Amino acid sequence: MKMEQKNQKDLKSGFKAGLIGIAAFVVVCIMFGTFSGTEAKLGEQSVYDEIDDMNSCVLLQENFDISMDNAEARQPGDNLRDISLTYAEYINERMIKLGC
């Protein structure tokens, strides 16, 4: 029983941390104008297709975090950074659409 309560607490704190991460991402995107919706998709179409097939908020959050970590590991102007940010933005839009 205690282990189950601990797992629920861990899940709740992880979810809250994810929400904070999403909020920070949205603020950054608004500041830099990346939420225009008119930009061409960077990266591989197959990645966007995989994101479209995801229905798990947990899985989407994990992929969002990975994309943001990958972006933060690169310098501004690096093409791979831009691709990772574009994936993260697309994942964020998917999570909003699903009500995550």
C-alpha positions as CSV (number, residue, x, y, z in Angstrom):
1,M,0.0,0.0,0.0
2,K,2.8,2.5,0.9
3,M,4.6,1.7,-2.3
4,E,1.5,2.4,-4.3
5,Q,1.1,5.7,-2.5
6,K,4.7,6.6,-3.2
7,N,4.2,5.8,-6.9
8,Q,1.1,8.0,-7.0
9,K,3.1,10.8,-5.4
10,D,6.0,10.3,-7.8
11,L,3.5,10.4,-10.7
12,K,1.8,13.5,-9.5
13,S,5.1,15.4,-8.9
14,G,6.3,14.3,-12.4
15,F,3.1,15.5,-13.9
16,K,3.5,18.9,-12.2
17,A,7.1,19.1,-13.3
18,G,5.9,18.3,-16.9
19,L,3.3,21.1,-16.7
20,I,5.9,23.5,-15.6
21,G,8.1,22.5,-18.4
22,I,5.3,22.9,-20.9
23,A,4.5,26.4,-19.5
24,A,8.1,27.4,-19.8
25,F,8.3,26.1,-23.4
26,V,5.1,28.0,-24.3
27,V,6.5,31.2,-22.8
28,V,9.8,30.8,-24.8
29,C,7.9,30.1,-28.0
30,I,5.7,33.1,-27.6
31,M,8.8,35.3,-26.8
32,F,10.5,34.1,-30.0
33,G,7.4,33.9,-32.1
34,T,7.7,30.2,-32.9
35,F,3.9,29.6,-32.4
36,S,3.0,31.2,-35.7
37,G,1.7,27.9,-37.1
38,T,2.8,28.8,-40.6
39,E,6.4,27.6,-40.5
40,A,7.4,24.5,-42.5
41,K,8.0,21.4,-40.5
42,L,11.6,20.6,-39.9
43,G,12.9,17.1,-39.6
44,E,11.4,13.8,-40.7
45,Q,7.8,13.3,-41.6
46,S,7.9,9.8,-40.0
47,V,8.6,11.5,-36.6
48,Y,5.5,13.7,-37.0
49,D,3.5,10.6,-38.0
50,E,4.7,8.8,-34.8
51,I,3.6,11.8,-32.7
52,D,0.2,11.8,-34.4
53,D,-0.2,8.1,-33.4
54,M,0.6,8.8,-29.7
55,N,-2.4,8.9,-27.4
56,S,-0.6,8.6,-24.1
57,C,0.0,11.8,-22.3
58,V,2.8,10.2,-20.4
59,L,4.5,9.0,-23.6
60,L,4.0,12.4,-25.2
61,Q,5.5,14.1,-22.1
62,E,8.5,11.8,-22.2
63,N,9.1,12.6,-25.9
64,F,8.6,16.3,-25.3
65,D,11.3,16.2,-22.5
66,I,13.7,14.3,-24.8
67,S,13.2,16.9,-27.6
68,M,13.8,19.8,-25.2
69,D,16.9,18.1,-23.7
70,N,18.2,17.6,-27.3
71,A,17.5,21.2,-28.2
72,E,19.2,22.5,-25.0
73,A,22.3,20.5,-25.8
74,R,22.8,22.4,-29.1
75,Q,23.8,26.0,-29.7
76,P,21.2,28.5,-31.1
77,G,21.2,28.4,-34.9
78,D,22.2,24.7,-35.0
79,N,19.9,22.9,-37.4
80,L,19.4,19.9,-35.1
81,R,18.4,22.3,-32.3
82,D,15.8,23.8,-34.5
83,I,14.5,20.4,-35.5
84,S,14.3,19.3,-31.8
85,L,12.4,22.5,-30.9
86,T,10.0,21.9,-33.8
87,Y,9.3,18.3,-32.6
88,A,8.8,19.6,-29.1
89,E,6.3,22.3,-30.4
90,Y,4.4,19.6,-32.4
91,I,4.3,17.3,-29.3
92,N,3.0,20.2,-27.2
93,E,0.3,20.9,-29.8
94,R,-0.6,17.2,-29.7
95,M,-0.8,17.2,-25.9
96,I,-3.1,20.2,-25.9
97,K,-5.3,18.6,-28.5
98,L,-5.6,15.5,-26.3
99,G,-6.2,17.5,-23.2
100,C,-3.1,16.4,-21.5
